[in-house]
């Protein structure tokens, strides 16, 4: 069975009686089984997925199937699915069975997607390489000695290695876009508030956003259409109407594209990525779009502001994991204080502890004004500058990551090096604007390259249509 790159391909074959869902599901199961060395799935939902496949096939035969009938999808292991284990790839939640489903899972099932399993990720979504997972590192299918990216590394490799058609990740500072870039996929971070966070284990609540990783723009558009929209369980979700994103793919018009010149002039930017992006820029020009290089003088403030704010929110969100209500519990503690300390020390990994400590520090008396409040002010400056840019331009173009996927173990011992790898993705996260990673072929080592497009709040349709109309033509 060949690799399918879009739901429309699968649905056409099902309509022609050349394929049925149980057989398709068995194919994906075999793909997972033969590629276990990549460490992509924390759990494969064999029984529930098989039941879904039979049920959805019957609906297809009866003509009553939903929009996503035929889509086999993985979900990141921080997205709740009722009666299934969800752990956020942490010992802290080992064996935790979700008592309810997240809104995104409910909407997937309502439209007849088949959920094949929960994908490996950095612990509590904290990491950029999928090396902080309690269940071990996810390996990149392009080169198994290299990282998949993070924190949604399992979701990206699941799509890259043809273990499912698409996957959901969560993006706090680039955790959908960077792994998608490292794995040669499309990765969409919608506008903050476009998709409900109900039932998604929180890392940093003013940043977290669910997003799809796919092999085609059309599948990203369709998933966004299904997942977006108001939700009575999440007060932060926008009540704006959800557009027909699939129809928007067919309406293309010339765009004004701003290239942030400091990002391309950065000494950290890999020469192959720069060359591929310059080739893409030339192609955008040839396709009738207007390109203008603009200055963005706040680049150096992005990563510090992002890590102060997200660590502060993580410190607050993760305080609930105390060994009392649920999660890992130390059984040798002599008193309540000892129970808290030992349970958290044993349950959390090193990177999660580091961010909790940093967040607690910046929120503490005497440091709140100097760090947390100052970072909020910087966030406001960054947002104002980006919104001003997006008055004059339709789209902002930057790299996704400064390098192609790096080797496993190369950066994990130096947190600052790892954090600086987020320098180009955290801009969209700090400002809440939508952003998408688009594949740009591979370098000479066969490693995927990518670029990032950012758009105006709630104008994902413009990003998707531009991405759909653009087909990268390598100059090599």
Beta strands, then each sheet from edge to edge (+ up, - down):
strand 1: 41-44
strand 2: 72-76
strand 3: 114-119
strand 4: 139-140
strand 5: 143-147
strand 6: 166-171
strand 7: 186-189
strand 8: 209-214
strand 9: 256-260
strand 10: 290-294
strand 11: 395-399
strand 12: 435-442
strand 13: 448-455
sheet 1: 1+ 3- 2- 6- 8+ 7- 12+ 13- 11+ 9+ 10+
sheet 2: 4+ 5-
end
